[in-house]
Amino acid sequence: MISLLTCKDFLRELNDFLDETCDPQMRQEIQRHISECPNCWVVMDTCKKTLKVYKGMEPQEVPADIQSRLMAALQKRIAAGGGKCSH
């Protein structure tokens, strides 16, 4: 019996698929799934396009004031227990 890839399976494997590091059988299953599932196709296509844009961009320095505010907010959240993952 052939196991069918679920949307949850697709999302779990998406990173390796986009990095082209998944095994050939999984790649084939993912391609079959996205050819049959419009929602997952949109997710894959959007991620692929986002990565293409991101890779073509020049790195930008984060302004010091924004970096210090971000770090302060992160430290405050971690101190309040917000750094724990609930998944």
Secondary structure, DSSP 8 states (H G I E B T S, - for coil): ------HHHHHHHHHHHHHT-S-HHHHHHHHHHHHH-HHHHHHHHHHHHHHHHHHTS------HHHHHHHHHHHHHHHHTTTTS---
